[in-house]
Amino acid sequence: MVWVSGTQGSVTPRSALPGRRARVVATLAILLAGVCGGLIGYALVDVSCSGDCGWQLGVGTLIGAVASASGVATVASLTLRAMHEWRTTSRAGSGLALRRGRRRSR
């Protein structure tokens, strides 16, 4: 799909990527969730383990970080897709309404 900007003849391809700000916010949310999940995994193993628990703490931290980051990544991906679909649908709907309005006025 191609759209024409304000000047005649300059054609710019449309991108399916969400905006830069949305991608940055999604990335920061995934990283924050990973850190928080890692802390929760570490604390859970620290409370439940007695004695030398070095590798258990590492595994608990890793599992907590990966699990929470992957969950937030899934939600962020679905949110970014929904935002793109909503923008595309609202643009297409407004163009359709304009075309219908012109036909009725004739």
N, C-alpha and C positions, 0 to 999 in steps of 0.2 A: 504494500500500500504506500502511496505517495501523497503528500500534501504540498500545496503551494503556499509559500509565505507571502508577505505583503507585496514584494516587487514581482512584476510579471516575468516569468521565465526562470526564476531561481527555484529549483526543486530540491527539497530535503527529504531523505527517507525517514519514516517514523520508526522509532525504537520501541521494542517491547520491554526494555529495562525500566524498572521503577526509578524514581528520582534519586539523586545522589544522597540527599538528606535521609530519605527512607532507608536506603541501604546501609548508611552509617549507623543509624539508630538500631537497625536490626542486628548488625554486627556487634555493636556494643552490648545489646541485650543478651546475645548468645555468650559473649565473653563473661559478662557479669554472672549469668546463670551457671557457667562452668566453674567460676571461682566459688560461688556460694555452694554449689553441689559438692565441690571438693572439700570445702570446710565442713559441711554436714557429714560427708563420708568419713573424714578424719575424726570428727568428734564422736561419731557413732562407734567406730572401732576403738577409739581411746577409752570410752566409757565401758565397753563390754569386754575388753581384753586385759589380762593381767600378766605381768612378767615382761619378757622381751618380745615386743610386738612390732618390730621395725618394718618387716615386709608386709604385715597385715595392715599397718597404717597406710603404707604406700598403695596397696591394692584398694583399700576402702576409699582413699582420696581419688584415685584414678576412676574407679567405678562411679562414684558420686558425681565427679566432674563430667564424665562422658554421658552419663544418663541424663543429667539435667540440661547440659548443653544441647544434646540431640533433641530433647523434648521442646526446648525453646526454639531451636532451629526449625523444627517442623511447623510450629505455630507461626514463626516469622515468615517462612516461605509461603504458607497458605495465606497469610495476611497480605503480603506483597502481591501475590497473584490476584487476590480479590480486589485490591486497590487498583491494579491495572485493568482488570475486567470492568470494574465500576466506571473508571474514566473512559474506557473505550465505548461502553454501552451508553453512557450519558452523552458522549459526543455524537455517536451514531444516531441516537434518539433525537437529539436536537436538530440534526441535519434532516432527518426524516420528517420532523414536524414542520420545518421550514419548507420542504418540498411540498408537503400536503397543503400547507397554507397558501402557497402560490397557486396551486392547481385550483383551489376553491375560489380564489379571488378572480380568476379569469372568467 
